[in-house]
């Protein structure tokens, strides 16, 4: 699971951005919470990819076995894309995040 400290910091940064921009409303704060949950999911998927690789072996019986792609790879890409959509809905760009102190090498941008 993603480090709680990291998720807390991301949430604080995003909320601070919204407040500085004069954006208020439960809808926007809910999007920030969704973003943080997706961040945690993305980290779990990444850990699975690191541990099992992009291809995984499967076996249904002694004669039915093979290798298939790790489904976490596709899910990782979907989650990452949804995170980017949330940032767009919040009016946040990669330039905005750099000003907030984000990492320029972060996967989300």
C-alpha positions as a Markdown table, in Angstrom:
| # | Residue | x | y | z |
|---|---|---|---|---|
| 1 | Unk | 0.0 | 0.0 | 0.0 |
| 2 | Unk | 1.1 | 3.6 | -0.6 |
| 3 | Unk | 2.8 | 5.3 | 2.3 |
| 4 | Unk | 0.1 | 7.0 | 4.3 |
| 5 | Unk | 2.4 | 10.0 | 4.7 |
| 6 | Unk | 2.7 | 10.4 | 0.9 |
| 7 | Unk | -1.1 | 10.2 | 0.3 |
| 8 | Unk | -1.7 | 12.6 | 3.1 |
| 9 | Unk | 0.8 | 15.1 | 1.6 |
| 10 | Unk | -0.8 | 14.7 | -1.9 |
| 11 | Unk | -4.2 | 15.4 | -0.4 |
| 12 | Unk | -3.0 | 18.4 | 1.5 |
| 13 | Unk | -1.3 | 19.8 | -1.6 |
| 14 | Unk | -4.4 | 19.3 | -3.8 |
| 15 | Unk | -6.7 | 20.9 | -1.2 |
| 16 | Unk | -4.3 | 23.8 | -0.8 |
| 17 | Unk | -4.3 | 24.3 | -4.5 |
| 18 | Unk | -8.1 | 24.4 | -4.6 |
| 19 | Unk | -8.3 | 26.8 | -1.7 |
| 20 | Unk | -5.6 | 29.1 | -3.2 |
| 21 | Unk | -7.5 | 29.1 | -6.5 |
| 22 | Unk | -10.8 | 29.9 | -4.7 |
| 23 | Unk | -12.4 | 26.6 | -5.6 |
| 24 | Unk | -14.7 | 25.3 | -3.0 |
| 25 | Unk | -17.4 | 22.7 | -2.9 |
| 26 | Unk | -17.9 | 19.1 | -1.8 |
| 27 | Unk | -17.7 | 17.9 | -5.4 |
| 28 | Unk | -14.1 | 19.1 | -5.7 |
| 29 | Unk | -13.0 | 17.8 | -2.4 |
| 30 | Unk | -14.6 | 14.4 | -3.3 |
| 31 | Unk | -12.5 | 14.4 | -6.5 |
| 32 | Unk | -9.4 | 14.9 | -4.4 |
| 33 | Unk | -10.4 | 11.9 | -2.2 |
| 34 | Unk | -11.0 | 9.8 | -5.3 |
| 35 | Unk | -7.6 | 10.9 | -6.6 |
| 36 | Unk | -5.9 | 9.8 | -3.4 |
| 37 | Unk | -7.7 | 6.4 | -3.4 |
| 38 | Unk | -6.6 | 5.9 | -7.0 |
| 39 | Unk | -3.0 | 6.8 | -6.0 |
| 40 | Unk | -3.1 | 4.0 | -3.5 |
| 41 | Unk | -4.5 | 1.5 | -6.0 |
| 42 | Unk | -1.8 | 2.6 | -8.5 |
| 43 | Unk | 0.9 | 1.9 | -6.0 |
| 44 | Unk | -0.5 | -1.6 | -5.3 |
| 45 | Unk | -0.6 | -2.4 | -9.0 |
| 46 | Unk | 2.9 | -1.1 | -9.5 |
| 47 | Unk | 4.1 | -3.3 | -6.6 |
| 48 | Unk | 2.4 | -6.3 | -8.2 |
| 49 | Unk | 4.1 | -5.5 | -11.6 |
| 50 | Unk | 7.5 | -5.3 | -9.8 |
| 51 | Unk | 7.0 | -8.5 | -8.0 |
| 52 | Unk | 5.5 | -10.7 | -10.7 |
| 53 | Unk | 6.7 | -8.9 | -13.9 |
| 54 | Unk | 4.6 | -8.0 | -17.0 |
| 55 | Unk | 4.0 | -11.7 | -17.8 |
| 56 | Unk | 2.8 | -14.3 | -15.4 |
| 57 | Unk | 2.6 | -18.1 | -15.5 |
| 58 | Unk | -0.8 | -19.7 | -15.1 |
| 59 | Unk | -1.9 | -23.4 | -14.7 |
| 60 | Unk | -5.4 | -24.8 | -14.6 |
| 61 | Unk | -4.3 | -28.5 | -14.7 |
| 62 | Unk | -1.2 | -30.5 | -15.4 |
| 63 | Unk | -1.7 | -30.1 | -19.2 |
| 64 | Unk | -3.3 | -26.7 | -19.2 |
| 65 | Unk | -0.7 | -24.1 | -18.5 |
| 66 | Unk | 1.1 | -21.1 | -20.1 |
| 67 | Unk | 2.1 | -17.5 | -19.8 |
| 68 | Unk | -0.2 | -14.5 | -20.0 |
| 69 | Unk | 0.2 | -10.8 | -19.5 |
| 70 | Unk | -0.1 | -9.5 | -16.0 |
| 71 | Unk | -3.4 | -7.8 | -15.8 |
| 72 | Unk | -2.0 | -5.2 | -13.4 |
| 73 | Unk | -0.2 | -3.6 | -16.3 |
| 74 | Unk | -3.4 | -2.7 | -18.1 |
| 75 | Unk | -5.1 | -1.7 | -14.9 |
| 76 | Unk | -2.2 | 0.5 | -13.9 |
| 77 | Unk | -2.6 | 2.4 | -17.2 |
| 78 | Unk | -6.3 | 2.8 | -16.7 |
| 79 | Unk | -5.9 | 4.1 | -13.1 |
| 80 | Unk | -3.2 | 6.5 | -14.2 |
| 81 | Unk | -5.4 | 7.8 | -17.0 |
| 82 | Unk | -8.3 | 8.3 | -14.6 |
| 83 | Unk | -6.0 | 10.2 | -12.2 |
| 84 | Unk | -5.0 | 12.5 | -15.0 |
| 85 | Unk | -8.7 | 13.1 | -15.8 |
| 86 | Unk | -9.4 | 14.0 | -12.2 |
| 87 | Unk | -6.5 | 16.5 | -12.3 |
| 88 | Unk | -7.9 | 18.0 | -15.5 |
| 89 | Unk | -11.4 | 18.4 | -13.8 |
| 90 | Unk | -9.7 | 20.2 | -10.9 |
| 91 | Unk | -7.9 | 22.5 | -13.4 |
| 92 | Unk | -4.5 | 21.2 | -12.4 |
| 93 | Unk | -1.7 | 20.8 | -15.0 |
| 94 | Unk | 1.8 | 19.4 | -14.7 |
| 95 | Unk | 3.0 | 23.0 | -14.5 |
| 96 | Unk | 0.7 | 23.6 | -11.6 |
| 97 | Unk | 2.0 | 20.5 | -9.8 |
| 98 | Unk | 5.6 | 21.6 | -10.3 |
| 99 | Unk | 4.7 | 24.9 | -8.6 |
| 100 | Unk | 3.2 | 22.8 | -5.8 |
| 101 | Unk | 6.5 | 21.0 | -5.4 |
| 102 | Unk | 5.6 | 17.8 | -7.3 |
| 103 | Unk | 8.3 | 15.6 | -8.7 |
| 104 | Unk | 8.9 | 16.3 | -12.4 |
| 105 | Unk | 9.7 | 12.6 | -13.0 |
| 106 | Unk | 6.4 | 11.4 | -11.6 |
| 107 | Unk | 4.6 | 8.7 | -13.6 |
| 108 | Unk | 1.3 | 10.7 | -13.7 |
| 109 | Unk | 2.5 | 13.4 | -16.1 |
